[in-house]
Amino acid sequence: MSLRGTARRTGAGHGNFGRALRAEWTKLRTAGDTGRTLLLAVALTVAVGCGTARAVKCPDTGCGRDAVRLALTGVTVGQAVVAVLAVLAVSGEYGTGMIRTSLTAVPGRLTLLSAKATVLTAVVLAAGTAAVLGSLLAGRFLLPGSGFTEAHGYPPLSLADGPTLRAAVGSVLYLALVALIALGVAAAVREAAAGIGIVLGLLYLFPVVTQVVGDPEWQRRLQQIAPMPAGLAVQATVQVRELPIGPWAGLGVLAAWAAAALLAGGLLLRGRDA
């Protein structure tokens, strides 16, 4: 096989992916609900963080609360909106039959899924950054009114603080990984209701099961593998050594869930008829 032929095929592959990226960006950008959904995710994340910052009190020194985590509580709600958006990015095409047009334009199904994942990750990272920064800014102003003051051992929230910066960056990555899990699940099951149910079940039922289990050791093990408890460990800024799993290790567990979901979705997408 000549080098020239290999180069032509490689260039064609890059060109196909570029065209797929542009097509997926156009579809996502022109979809009527995408912008509103992302704004809803940002608004809910910030609003829940504000409510928590006002509701939780720190009456004296050493109250033991994690102020950064309180400010970022809204991520646990905003992730549901992000998951729904990601599921609909795939299931919507199956529902309308547009998937056949997409596969005609981009015959490589893994190329198509990769393009969807790339575009979705980009928009969720942008929205997640806005949501996290908004939550931390709101927390900086609201938490002192709830007793989280320097006198009680809580300086104002600042990204100049290493643990706070890690929690902020990790929360943005967390939302992007949740979107990728949802995308992979949607590619596997195709139907919106089933995809949304599976993803929200993975996120929210695991913590419930963990609380039901009576054995502390099994509770700890479940927290180490469950997508939401493990992934959100990245938000912790106090008592980090007492966590069931470390901050970055927990985010790594979530990344493994995303990789598994995308792998399953890609294999099923490749092996089935549209």
Buried (B, 14 or more C-beta within 10 A) or exposed (E): EEEEEEEEEEEEEEEBBEBBBEBBBEBBEEBEEBEEBBBBBBBBBBBBBBBBBEEBEBEEEEBEBBBBBBBBBBBBBBBBBBBBBBBBBBBBBBEEEEBEEBBEEBEBBBBBBBBBBBBBBBBBBBBBBBBBBBBBBBBBEBBBEBBBBEEBBBEBBEBEBEBBBBBBBBBBBBBBBBBBBBBBBBBBBBBBEBBBBBBBEBBBEBBEEBEEEEEEEEBBBBBBBBBBBBBBBBBBBBEEEEBBBBBEBBBBBBBBBBBEBBEBBBBBBEEEEB
